[in-house]
Amino acid sequence: PNSHVFCCHNDTNQSADLHKIFFRHPEGLLRSMASYDLAILVSQYKVTANLIEKFKVNTNRLFSERKTFRNNAQGKELTDYSRVAFKITTKKGQHVSVMADRCGGLVSFAVVKNHKGEEIRRFESHDQSEVSDVRRQIKEDKEMNRQFIVQADDFLELKRRIVTGILSGKDDARALELMNVVGIGEGIDVLILADYCTKEIDAVLKAGDGG
């Protein structure tokens, strides 16, 4: 009770490549990269858009940045976030925060804090030996999308759970419980939450830009 969960999702893109990332994911950061973290909030903490009491954006440019790029070949302009950070307080008194940074680096993490703000436990996506191995793989295979290398173990585990659920022969509900993955209903809640967050963040950052 009264704990605070903070999810920090980093990616390994270079700032010089942000224009490519924006147009590769026109659905926006919240519906792509940050959807992983929103899925945790929905599935593990039952945080949904209709239960949000307070939504606060960290407007410091070190944590939240809104950028616009133009694709001259397509004649299109696209605005999205290079990084964003926000805190949600629910009507049930839950406190959860998310930060997503497209150029934040290789290691992502989650932290659980008590009501005094003291760190209780930290979970990191990669330890030091794994970081070295992933960096080697990225260097050796520059044609491969970096995300597939960084999250290879996660994708493999997801496939294993889904196959196990299918082979179990159980009905859909029991199989989904066995898989322990986000279902379609929760997936819809994730998208609704992503759109809610985008609207709230846009309102704050646009105002800060004078737009």
N, C-alpha and C positions, 0 to 999 in steps of 0.2 A: 504493500500500500504506500502511496505517495512517492513511489519511485519514478525515475525519469529515464527513459530509454532514448539513446541517441545513435542514429545510424549514419555513418559517413561512407558514401559510395564514391570511390575515385576511379577514374579511367586514365589510360596512358596516352591520350592524344597530345599532339603538339599544338600550341596556340596558332602556329602558322597554318595548320590544317583545319581549323575550326569551320571555315566556310564549306569545306567538303563534308564535314560531319553534319552541319545544319541541313544541307540539301539531301544527305543520305537518310536523315531521319526527320522528314518534314512534319511528322506527327508531334514533334516537340520533345524536350528533355523529360518532362513529367510522364509522358506516355511511352517513353522508350527506356532510357537508362535508369531513371528514378522509379520506374514501375516495379522493379525488383524490391525496393525498399518499401514502397506503398503496399506491396503484396504481403510483406511481413507484418505491417501495421494492421491490415485487414484480417489476415488469417490467424495471426497469433494474439493480437490484442483487440480484435473486433472493432477497430477504428473505422468508421464510415462517415461519409460527408454529412449525413443528417445528424450525426452525434457530436459535431464540432461546436464547441462553445466559444473558443477563441483561437484565432489564427494570427501568428506574428511572424513577419518576414525580417530576417537580418539584412538590413539595407546597406551594411558596410560592403564596399565593392570587392573587398578581399573574399567575401562569402557569397555575394549575389551580384551577378552581372548580366545585363540584357544587351544583346548585340544584334545588329542588322547587317546582313550580307546580300549582295546582288549577284545573280548568275546572269551575266551578259548574254551568254549563248541561248539561254531559255527566256531571257527578258523577264525574269522573276526576282522578286525581293522577298527575303525571309527573315523574320525576327524571332529569336529564341534566347535561351540562357546558355552562357558558357559554364556557369555555376550558379547554384542557388542554395539557400539555407532558410529553414523555417521551423517554427515550433507550433505544435497543436495541443490544445487543452480540450478534452472532451467534457461532455455534460456529466460523465461519470467520475470526473476528477483525474483522468489519466493525463500524463504529460509525456509526449513523444516528440522527438526532433529528427529532422532529416537534413543532411547536406549532400548534394551531388555536384561533383566537379569533373567536367569532361577532361581536364588536364591536371588532375590532382595527383597522379602517380599510380603505382602498381598496387599498393596495399589499401584495402578497404577495411572498415572495422565497425563494431557496434559496442557501445558502452552502456552499462546499467549503473545508475547513481541512486543513492538513497535521498531522503527528504532534505538532508543537509548539504547535498551536492557532492558528497564523497563517492568516489568510484568504488563500486562493489566488485564488478567484474568487467573484463574487456575480452572481446572476441575478434581476432584478426583473420583476414582471408588467407594470408600467407605468412609462414614464418621465414626466417632469414635464409635458410637453405632453399626453400621453395622460391623465394624471390630471385635468388641467383640462377636457379634452373629455368625459371620463366624468362628472365632477361636473356639467357643464352639461346633459348628457343626463338625468341623474337628476333634476335640478331641473326640467327641462322636461316629463318624463313620469313623474309621481308614481304613476301607475296600474301601471306596469310593475314587475315583480319586479326589484329592484336587481341580483341575481345575473346576470340575463340581459343587463343592460347592461354590468356590470363584465367579464364573461367572453365577451362577444359575439364577439370575434376568435377566441378558443379554440374556441367552438362551431362557428364558420364553418369553421375549419381542420379540425376533426374531421369535419364533413360532407363537406368536399372530399376528404379522404383515403378515406372510406368509399365515396363515389361513384366515385372513381378506381379503387379496388380492384374494385368490382363491374363497372365497364365494361372492366376489363382482360381479362375472360373467363378468368382463370386459376382453377385449383382452389382450394379453401378455404384450404389452408395457404400457397400462394404468394400468394394475394390478401391474406391477413392480414399476411404479411411485407411486401408492397408498401404496405399501409395504415399499417404501423407504429403500430398501436393495441393496446390491451389486449384479448386474446381471452377466450373464455368460461372456459377453464381458469384463466387468470390472474385473471379476475374472481372465480372461486370462492375462489382463494387470498387475494384481497383481503378478502372477507367473513369468511373464517376468521381472518385476521389481525386484522380489526376486532373480532371477538368476543373474541379472545384479549386484545387491548389493553384492551377495555372491562372484562373480568373482572379484569385486573391493576390497572387504575386504580381501579375500584370498591373493591377490597379495601383499597387504600392510603387513599383519600379517606374511605371509610366509617369506617375505624379512626381517622383524624384527627378526624372529626366526633363520634367516640364512639358511632357507630351500628353 
